[in-house]
Amino acid sequence: MKLKTILLAVIAIIISFTSANAQNFAKAGKASYYGKALHGRKTSSGERFDMYAMTCAHRTLPFGTMLKVRDTKTGKEVIVRVTDRGPFGPGRVVDLSWQAAKDLGILSRGVANVELAVVGKNGIIDPIENIEKPEIPQLQLLDPRTGDYYAANEWEQRAAEAEKEKAQEAAKAKKQKNVAPRPRYRVQNGRYTARAKK
């Protein structure tokens, strides 16, 4: 019972240490690579190492973490999945597979200065950072008078114009109503007599 409690405590410490390191890992340093000598051997995650796959070794990040590795000299980038532990050389932050190193263009140099960024996990790239956001279609509104559809912003513009025209018509009508009527005159032809006809 005591041994079980100790084992659980150790596992909890390891998990908390790993998750903390996932947030505060070294984001810059040197990248190296490994290939033919270890091809087909089991990695720390239990997967077989494939030198032609886009994978890497990292000291602390959880297995399955997707990492973007950028060569600070050339600006080239690759995205790799953490499947192993390492590298353990001073100043080194990531050990790339042969294929990842080839795509990054560091095979001839062997070691390169890189910057790291977590971009996803378990083979899935984080859609917020790496996938373009789809365009939201504009809201279309029906004009009952014409039967045509207009975009919301166009509808607002048309409504504003209609209100302006209506206000102008009302002002014009009010102005005409307030004009005093012109006096009318009668002209009598012939002799005028004051006597009223019976």
C-alpha contacts under 8 A as a table, 3 or more apart, distances in Angstrom:
res1	aa1	res2	aa2	distance
1	M	4	K	5.13
1	M	5	T	6.37
2	K	5	T	5.17
2	K	6	I	6.31
3	L	6	I	5.11
3	L	7	L	6.16
4	K	7	L	5.11
4	K	8	L	6.20
5	T	8	L	5.16
5	T	9	A	6.21
6	I	9	A	5.09
6	I	10	V	6.19
7	L	10	V	5.11
7	L	11	I	6.18
8	L	11	I	5.09
8	L	12	A	6.15
9	A	12	A	5.09
9	A	13	I	6.23
10	V	13	I	5.12
10	V	14	I	6.22
11	I	14	I	5.09
11	I	15	I	6.16
12	A	15	I	5.15
12	A	16	S	6.14
13	I	16	S	5.21
13	I	17	F	5.99
14	I	17	F	5.06
14	I	18	T	6.05
15	I	18	T	5.11
15	I	19	S	6.13
16	S	19	S	5.19
16	S	20	A	6.02
17	F	20	A	5.18
17	F	21	N	6.12
18	T	21	N	5.06
18	T	22	A	6.13
18	T	60	T	5.96
18	T	61	L	6.62
18	T	62	P	6.79
19	S	22	A	4.96
19	S	23	Q	6.77
19	S	61	L	7.77
19	S	62	P	7.64
20	A	23	Q	5.42
20	A	24	N	6.34
21	N	24	N	4.84
21	N	25	F	5.19
21	N	60	T	6.04
21	N	61	L	6.58
22	A	25	F	5.82
22	A	60	T	6.82
22	A	61	L	5.04
22	A	62	P	6.97
25	F	60	T	7.37
25	F	61	L	7.47
26	A	29	G	7.35
26	A	93	V	6.79
26	A	116	L	7.82
27	K	93	V	7.93
27	K	115	E	5.61
27	K	116	L	4.81
27	K	117	A	6.64
28	A	93	V	7.10
28	A	113	N	7.43
28	A	114	V	5.73
28	A	115	E	4.38
28	A	116	L	6.03
29	G	91	G	5.86
29	G	92	R	5.68
29	G	93	V	5.46
29	G	113	N	5.59
29	G	114	V	5.67
29	G	115	E	6.71
30	K	91	G	5.98
30	K	92	R	4.41
30	K	93	V	5.73
30	K	94	V	7.01
30	K	111	V	6.38
30	K	112	A	5.38
30	K	113	N	4.48
30	K	114	V	5.78
31	A	92	R	5.76
31	A	93	V	6.07
31	A	94	V	4.97
31	A	95	D	5.74
31	A	96	L	7.01
31	A	111	V	5.50
31	A	112	A	5.31
31	A	113	N	6.26
31	A	114	V	6.26
32	S	87	P	7.87
32	S	92	R	7.22
32	S	94	V	6.58
32	S	95	D	4.88
32	S	96	L	6.11
32	S	101	A	7.80
32	S	110	G	6.00
32	S	111	V	4.71
32	S	112	A	6.85
33	Y	95	D	4.85
33	Y	96	L	4.35
33	Y	97	S	5.54
33	Y	98	W	5.99
33	Y	101	A	6.22
33	Y	110	G	7.00
33	Y	111	V	7.61
34	Y	37	A	7.59
34	Y	38	L	7.28
34	Y	51	M	7.54
34	Y	95	D	6.82
34	Y	96	L	6.41
34	Y	97	S	5.53
34	Y	98	W	5.77
35	G	38	L	5.87
35	G	39	H	5.93
35	G	51	M	5.03
35	G	97	S	6.03
35	G	98	W	4.93
36	K	39	H	5.02
36	K	51	M	6.71
36	K	98	W	7.95
38	L	41	R	5.58
38	L	49	F	6.91
39	H	48	R	7.82
39	H	49	F	5.46
39	H	50	D	5.54
39	H	51	M	5.67
40	G	48	R	5.31
40	G	49	F	5.06
40	G	50	D	5.98
41	R	48	R	5.28
41	R	49	F	5.48
42	K	45	S	7.80
42	K	46	G	5.58
42	K	47	E	5.53
42	K	48	R	4.31
42	K	49	F	5.93
43	T	46	G	5.28
43	T	47	E	5.47
43	T	48	R	5.86
43	T	49	F	5.92
43	T	83	T	6.70
43	T	84	D	5.26
43	T	85	R	7.77
44	S	47	E	7.47
44	S	83	T	6.97
44	S	84	D	4.88
44	S	85	R	6.07
45	S	63	F	6.56
45	S	83	T	5.53
45	S	84	D	5.83
47	E	83	T	7.05
50	D	53	A	5.40
50	D	97	S	7.60
51	M	97	S	5.21
51	M	98	W	5.14
51	M	99	Q	6.11
52	Y	97	S	7.00
52	Y	98	W	6.37
52	Y	99	Q	4.82
52	Y	100	A	7.80
53	A	97	S	6.85
53	A	99	Q	6.25
53	A	100	A	7.39
54	M	79	I	7.16
54	M	80	V	4.94
54	M	81	R	6.57
54	M	96	L	7.92
54	M	97	S	6.41
54	M	99	Q	6.34
54	M	100	A	5.29
55	T	80	V	4.71
55	T	81	R	4.60
55	T	82	V	5.86
55	T	83	T	6.39
55	T	96	L	6.35
55	T	97	S	5.56
55	T	100	A	7.02
56	C	80	V	6.11
56	C	81	R	5.95
56	C	82	V	4.99
56	C	83	T	6.10
56	C	84	D	6.47
56	C	94	V	6.76
56	C	95	D	5.42
56	C	96	L	4.37
56	C	97	S	5.62
57	A	82	V	5.58
57	A	83	T	6.01
57	A	84	D	4.25
57	A	85	R	4.77
57	A	86	G	5.09
57	A	87	P	6.57
57	A	94	V	5.86
57	A	95	D	4.93
57	A	96	L	6.48
58	H	61	L	6.11
58	H	82	V	6.40
58	H	84	D	6.38
58	H	85	R	4.97
58	H	86	G	4.97
58	H	87	P	6.47
58	H	93	V	6.76
58	H	94	V	5.26
58	H	95	D	6.71
59	R	85	R	4.97
59	R	86	G	4.84
59	R	87	P	6.63
59	R	88	F	7.73
59	R	93	V	7.61
59	R	94	V	7.80
60	T	85	R	7.45
61	L	65	T	6.70
61	L	82	V	7.32
62	P	65	T	5.84
62	P	82	V	7.18
63	F	81	R	7.66
63	F	82	V	5.10
63	F	83	T	5.27
63	F	84	D	7.20
63	F	122	N	7.81
64	G	81	R	5.63
64	G	82	V	5.24
64	G	83	T	6.34
64	G	121	K	5.36
64	G	122	N	4.27
64	G	123	G	6.42
65	T	81	R	5.63
65	T	82	V	5.37
65	T	118	V	7.02
65	T	119	V	7.91
65	T	120	G	6.11
65	T	121	K	4.21
65	T	122	N	5.99
65	T	123	G	7.44
66	M	79	I	6.66
66	M	80	V	5.68
66	M	81	R	4.59
66	M	82	V	6.52
66	M	118	V	5.88
66	M	119	V	5.53
66	M	120	G	4.77
66	M	121	K	5.01
66	M	122	N	7.02
66	M	123	G	6.42
66	M	124	I	7.35
66	M	125	I	6.87
67	L	79	I	5.49
67	L	80	V	5.31
67	L	81	R	6.18
67	L	82	V	7.38
67	L	116	L	6.52
67	L	117	A	5.64
67	L	118	V	4.65
67	L	119	V	5.70
67	L	120	G	7.22
68	K	77	E	6.69
68	K	78	V	5.75
68	K	79	I	4.43
68	K	80	V	6.54
68	K	116	L	5.67
68	K	117	A	5.15
68	K	118	V	6.26
68	K	119	V	6.36
69	V	77	E	5.50
69	V	78	V	5.38
69	V	79	I	6.21
69	V	80	V	7.59
69	V	114	V	6.37
69	V	115	E	5.84
69	V	116	L	4.88
69	V	117	A	6.82
70	R	75	G	6.04
70	R	76	K	5.67
70	R	77	E	4.33
70	R	78	V	6.69
70	R	104	L	7.92
70	R	114	V	5.28
70	R	115	E	5.21
70	R	116	L	6.58
71	D	74	T	5.66
71	D	75	G	5.17
71	D	76	K	5.44
71	D	77	E	6.39
71	D	104	L	7.10
71	D	112	A	6.77
71	D	113	N	6.10
71	D	114	V	4.57
71	D	115	E	6.72
72	T	75	G	5.41
72	T	76	K	7.84
72	T	113	N	5.95
72	T	114	V	5.34
72	T	115	E	6.74
73	K	113	N	7.26
76	K	104	L	5.90
76	K	105	G	7.84
77	E	104	L	6.18
78	V	100	A	6.70
78	V	103	D	7.01
78	V	104	L	6.22
80	V	96	L	7.95
80	V	100	A	7.23
81	R	121	K	7.89
81	R	122	N	7.72
81	R	123	G	6.74
86	G	93	V	7.98
86	G	94	V	6.91
86	G	95	D	6.47
87	P	92	R	6.20
87	P	93	V	6.55
87	P	94	V	5.93
87	P	95	D	5.49
88	F	92	R	6.97
89	G	92	R	5.63
92	R	95	D	7.79
96	L	99	Q	7.95
96	L	100	A	5.85
96	L	101	A	5.88
97	S	100	A	5.26
97	S	101	A	6.22
98	W	101	A	5.17
98	W	102	K	6.14
98	W	107	L	7.79
99	Q	102	K	5.00
99	Q	103	D	6.19
100	A	103	D	5.13
100	A	104	L	6.10
101	A	104	L	5.01
101	A	105	G	6.06
101	A	106	I	5.46
101	A	107	L	5.81
102	K	105	G	4.96
102	K	106	I	6.18
102	K	107	L	5.57
103	D	106	I	7.97
105	G	108	S	7.64
106	I	109	R	5.19
106	I	110	G	5.80
106	I	111	V	6.66
106	I	112	A	6.53
107	L	110	G	5.21
107	L	111	V	7.99
109	R	112	A	6.95
119	V	125	I	5.76
119	V	126	D	5.40
119	V	129	E	7.16
119	V	130	N	7.72
120	G	123	G	7.17
120	G	124	I	5.55
120	G	125	I	4.44
120	G	126	D	4.55
121	K	124	I	5.42
121	K	125	I	6.75
121	K	126	D	7.67
125	I	130	N	6.80
126	D	129	E	5.84
126	D	130	N	6.16
126	D	131	I	7.67
127	P	130	N	5.29
127	P	131	I	4.83
127	P	132	E	7.86
128	I	131	I	6.30
128	I	132	E	7.99
128	I	133	K	7.96
138	Q	151	A	6.15
138	Q	152	A	7.07
139	L	151	A	5.73
139	L	152	A	5.58
140	Q	149	Y	5.86
140	Q	150	Y	5.29
140	Q	151	A	4.57
140	Q	152	A	5.94
141	L	149	Y	5.30
141	L	150	Y	5.27
141	L	151	A	6.23
141	L	152	A	6.32
141	L	155	W	7.08
142	L	147	G	6.32
142	L	148	D	5.82
142	L	149	Y	4.47
142	L	150	Y	6.47
143	D	146	T	5.71
143	D	147	G	5.37
143	D	148	D	5.53
143	D	149	Y	6.12
143	D	150	Y	7.35
144	P	147	G	5.22
144	P	148	D	7.64
150	Y	154	E	6.04
150	Y	155	W	5.71
151	A	154	E	5.16
151	A	155	W	5.99
152	A	155	W	4.98
152	A	156	E	6.27
153	N	156	E	5.14
153	N	157	Q	6.34
154	E	157	Q	5.02
154	E	158	R	6.16
155	W	158	R	5.07
155	W	159	A	6.03
156	E	159	A	5.04
156	E	160	A	6.09
157	Q	160	A	5.12
157	Q	161	E	6.24
158	R	161	E	5.07
158	R	162	A	6.13
159	A	162	A	5.05
159	A	163	E	6.14
160	A	163	E	5.10
160	A	164	K	6.17
161	E	164	K	5.03
161	E	165	E	6.23
162	A	165	E	5.12
162	A	166	K	6.10
163	E	166	K	5.03
163	E	167	A	6.10
164	K	167	A	5.13
164	K	168	Q	6.21
165	E	168	Q	5.08
165	E	169	E	6.20
166	K	169	E	5.14
166	K	170	A	6.18
167	A	170	A	5.10
167	A	171	A	6.16
168	Q	171	A	5.12
168	Q	172	K	6.17
169	E	172	K	5.07
169	E	173	A	6.18
170	A	173	A	5.14
170	A	174	K	6.13
171	A	174	K	5.12
171	A	175	K	6.14
172	K	175	K	5.14
172	K	176	Q	6.32
173	A	176	Q	5.17
173	A	177	K	6.18
174	K	177	K	5.07
174	K	178	N	6.26
175	K	178	N	5.32
175	K	179	V	6.63
176	Q	179	V	5.49
188	Q	192	Y	7.80
193	T	196	A	7.81
